[in-house]
């Protein structure tokens, strides 16, 4: 499995330490708490959880207000992850699955049900509104609401395993891909407690930190800091991702899930044996030995009990296959962001993916000296406390752990993305012309999008313009408000961006397809060379022509040597008609796939077959076979001519004298007549 899309919001240490003024506004009993020496004024928060692009997702204001921020932020983050992955869920032909979990519904308790009447309706009377409140709030509906919102047809499963929820979601998504239940999977988790701007009470021996900092594996580690967070990843089978030219961030090698059972101190306590067995099972499934692993992104909560147990489990698992000491780095993203509960596993996974992609391991913060209950010197591990580049010639393999209260253990192995050779085209050296399409659900959003892309392009001379154009065409949903930019170099880019005009008038479009006589040598050649979608359709037609006739239409249509020697056969009907049909059909399909969808098709002669095929009267193969046979039959006829006669159909009928046929009545005073070559001189008499 491979990760092709990631979205998560991380900085350095993101724990916020509140001022008294901030807490005075949100902490309802702050005046009592502020004199408590154990009250810690810190928490990990997310910006703008009160904001939601309701119109984008089709929510009215009332529904948006009812909806838990976990649902709202999850939907927005999922959309960004899909765009990051270049996946349009509305047009993707295969099943897309979603595996996700969240935290308790504090918004329901603190905001929605504060009204006593609504509380009574929800708890006791079970009115219709209470059902609406439930579906808007209950985290159980998170995956199915995602499937409904984005028209996803694969599995949609709610995962709840406490702190390991989101890594379990990722593993279940990998299983779904592995079994071909889905072709793409969305996975992750979200944890948003409201109000955010609150502290907590430190208690000796409990999980929270006494000072609002999380110090995994350090001698001063005394607990974690609970935070809000959200993370979403998009997963696909590796072969499919390569075929689809996706941006592969990392490759998942293997995974394992288990539970501790009851062989431990308490229900909430971790277990060395449970964690060890999960790690060993993941190694076995992936076919990877401990010595191949260069880094472990640990669960790393910085608790007195949790950290020593985790390192003991890792050490026992690694010792099964190696005696080497301190060769594998470890770290924990919780030193940066705190413990995001249901989103903790996906945060660790995302960090590991980015390490694999860039081969740079960031330091674990606040680490000064080792926890005295952890013997790192006699273990395979060392804490990465400084920025570390992966300089080994061996590929970078990373383990990711996430362990939930209640005993559900998850361990996953991933590695750096494969090296795929491709021709890079730097913007300044490009000789090609590109059309970049933009679309949005409002004119304001469209303008903002174009401005963002303009800044991206102008500030990055090495941007891969081929990939940019490909993703905008194939990996974006084409929405109501649209614009496009023609791009060939930086100077032209500036002009066209500045001169772009938004036309809000919706007009009907018709596609018109000409008949024989419109052909010319190398028609469609530049598009064939530059547009893979067009080339794929044309090649399919050319291959069918060759299998039906034994002749190479591609040579006739595109080969310069044939033209230069005067041997171009494109004027022969048996080649002309199939060539026109293939080129016209391919061009129309490319335009339709680009969102230019006509209301009408109209065709003349061969063009009628194209119009009929696009209207699904025939499939492409059947229509082309008819056109091939038509061209062959017409090629066998005696040579002839066609003229336009600027007179009426009735007058032509009176003078034809069997010299010609009236081939078409184009207009009241415009007809097409056809005749054999030897009749031409006799017609001159008229």
Order of alpha helices (4+ residues) and beta strands (2+ residues): beta-beta-alpha-alpha-beta-beta-alpha-alpha-beta-alpha-alpha-alpha-alpha-beta-alpha-beta-beta-beta-alpha-beta-alpha-beta-alpha-beta-alpha-alpha-beta-beta-beta-beta-beta-beta-alpha-alpha-beta-alpha-beta-alpha-alpha-alpha-alpha-alpha-beta-alpha-alpha-beta-alpha-beta-beta-alpha
